[in-house]
Amino acid sequence: MNKISKILVVVVTCLVVGYFSGIITRSAITTWYPTLVKPSFNPPNWIFAPVWSMLYIMMGVAAGLVWNRMEQEKEAVQNALVFFAVQLGLNALWSFMFFGLKNPMLAGLEIVILWLMIYETFSKFVKINKIAGYLLIPYLLWVSFATVLNASIWWLNQ
């Protein structure tokens, strides 16, 4: 499989994960989420879908670039892609915990683990392909913001 095919496979995988996370989110966005007290820095709801779509695309490109180095650095690439898969699963789990279970406290604890896994993925990716690592920086920054937002929502609604 060539580099473009690998990138496309992972981009589609990330977008599918995002789509299913969105299914969990959609009903709560119109019912439960509006009832929560939110901090002044809470973005408007419309911003989340385009931001997450772009982040999933960038994550997929990053993982595809790393995957493309499999023949040259098999062990490092396999290890990095395991961390990538774990963080992608945790990403989806956060949506379930926050919107599905309607549990900002549990989601807040989980997002800290997610952030650590993203950081570890970034650390591994940047050693294999610098561009792949750099493509994860906006994701790391957004999840940093989401962590503060999650904690604020939990604090304001306990």
C-alpha positions as CSV (number, residue, x, y, z in Angstrom):
1,M,0.0,0.0,0.0
2,N,1.4,3.4,-0.9
3,K,1.7,6.5,1.4
4,I,-1.5,8.1,0.1
5,S,-3.5,5.0,0.6
6,K,-2.3,4.6,4.1
7,I,-3.1,8.2,4.9
8,L,-6.6,7.8,3.4
9,V,-7.3,4.6,5.4
10,V,-6.4,6.3,8.7
11,V,-8.2,9.6,7.9
12,V,-11.4,7.6,7.1
13,T,-10.9,5.6,10.3
14,C,-10.6,8.8,12.3
15,L,-13.6,10.4,10.6
16,V,-15.7,7.2,11.3
17,V,-14.8,7.3,15.0
18,G,-15.7,11.0,15.0
19,Y,-19.0,10.3,13.2
20,F,-20.0,7.7,15.8
21,S,-18.9,10.0,18.6
22,G,-21.1,12.6,17.0
23,I,-24.1,10.3,17.1
24,I,-23.7,10.1,20.9
25,T,-23.3,13.8,21.1
26,R,-26.2,15.0,18.9
27,S,-29.1,14.1,21.1
28,A,-27.5,15.5,24.3
29,I,-26.6,18.7,22.5
30,T,-30.2,19.6,22.1
31,T,-31.6,18.2,25.3
32,W,-29.2,17.9,28.3
33,Y,-26.2,20.1,27.3
34,P,-28.3,23.4,27.1
35,T,-29.4,22.8,30.7
36,L,-25.9,23.0,32.0
37,V,-24.3,26.1,33.4
38,K,-21.2,26.9,31.2
39,P,-18.2,29.1,31.6
40,S,-18.0,32.4,29.7
41,F,-15.3,31.0,27.4
42,N,-17.6,28.1,26.2
43,P,-17.5,28.2,22.4
44,P,-20.7,28.2,20.4
45,N,-22.0,24.7,19.6
46,W,-21.5,25.2,15.8
47,I,-17.7,25.4,16.2
48,F,-17.2,21.9,17.5
49,A,-18.0,19.9,14.3
50,P,-15.7,21.8,12.0
51,V,-12.9,21.8,14.6
52,W,-13.2,18.1,15.3
53,S,-13.4,17.3,11.6
54,M,-10.2,19.1,10.9
55,L,-8.5,17.5,13.9
56,Y,-9.5,14.0,12.8
57,I,-8.2,14.7,9.3
58,M,-4.9,15.9,10.8
59,M,-4.7,12.9,13.1
60,G,-5.3,10.6,10.2
61,V,-2.6,12.2,8.1
62,A,-0.2,12.1,11.0
63,A,-0.8,8.4,11.6
64,G,-0.6,7.6,7.9
65,L,2.8,9.3,7.7
66,V,4.0,7.2,10.6
67,W,2.5,4.0,9.2
68,N,4.4,4.7,6.0
69,R,7.7,4.3,7.9
70,M,6.8,0.7,8.9
71,E,9.5,-0.9,6.8
72,Q,12.3,1.4,8.1
73,E,11.3,1.5,11.8
74,K,9.0,-1.4,12.4
75,E,9.1,-1.6,16.2
76,A,8.9,2.2,16.8
77,V,6.0,2.5,14.3
78,Q,4.1,-0.4,15.7
79,N,4.5,1.1,19.2
80,A,3.5,4.6,18.1
81,L,0.4,3.3,16.3
82,V,-0.7,1.3,19.4
83,F,-0.6,4.6,21.3
84,F,-2.5,6.3,18.5
85,A,-5.2,3.6,18.6
86,V,-5.5,3.9,22.4
87,Q,-5.9,7.7,22.3
88,L,-8.4,7.4,19.5
89,G,-10.5,5.0,21.5
90,L,-10.2,7.2,24.6
91,N,-11.3,10.1,22.4
92,A,-14.5,8.3,21.5
93,L,-15.0,7.2,25.1
94,W,-14.9,10.8,26.3
95,S,-18.0,11.6,24.2
96,F,-19.8,8.6,25.6
97,M,-18.9,9.6,29.2
98,F,-19.7,13.3,28.9
99,F,-22.7,13.2,26.5
100,G,-23.9,9.6,26.7
101,L,-23.6,9.1,30.4
102,K,-24.1,12.8,31.1
103,N,-21.2,12.6,33.6
104,P,-18.8,15.5,33.4
105,M,-16.8,14.3,36.4
106,L,-16.1,10.9,34.9
107,A,-15.4,12.5,31.5
108,G,-13.1,15.0,33.3
109,L,-11.0,12.2,34.8
110,E,-10.9,10.3,31.5
111,I,-9.9,13.4,29.5
112,V,-6.7,13.7,31.6
113,I,-5.8,10.2,30.6
114,L,-6.7,11.0,27.0
115,W,-4.4,14.1,27.1
116,L,-1.5,12.0,28.4
117,M,-2.0,9.4,25.6
118,I,-2.1,12.2,23.0
119,Y,1.1,13.6,24.4
120,E,2.8,10.2,24.4
121,T,1.5,9.6,20.8
122,F,3.0,13.0,19.8
123,S,6.3,12.2,21.5
124,K,6.5,8.9,19.5
125,F,5.3,10.3,16.2
126,V,7.7,13.3,16.2
127,K,10.7,10.9,16.5
128,I,9.5,8.9,13.5
129,N,8.2,11.8,11.3
130,K,8.5,15.4,12.5
131,I,5.5,16.6,10.4
132,A,3.4,13.8,11.8
133,G,4.2,15.0,15.3
134,Y,3.5,18.6,14.5
135,L,0.2,17.6,13.0
136,L,-0.9,16.5,16.5
137,I,-0.1,19.8,18.2
138,P,-3.5,21.4,17.4
139,Y,-5.2,18.3,18.7
140,L,-3.2,18.5,21.9
141,L,-4.0,22.2,22.3
142,W,-7.7,21.6,21.7
143,V,-7.9,18.8,24.2
144,S,-6.0,21.0,26.7
145,F,-8.8,23.6,26.2
146,A,-11.5,20.9,26.3
147,T,-10.0,19.7,29.6
148,V,-10.4,23.1,31.2
149,L,-13.9,23.4,29.7
150,N,-14.9,20.0,31.0
151,A,-13.6,20.8,34.5
152,S,-15.3,24.2,34.5
153,I,-18.7,22.6,33.4
154,W,-18.3,20.0,36.1
155,W,-17.5,22.6,38.8
156,L,-20.4,24.9,37.8
157,N,-22.9,22.1,37.8
158,Q,-22.0,20.0,40.8
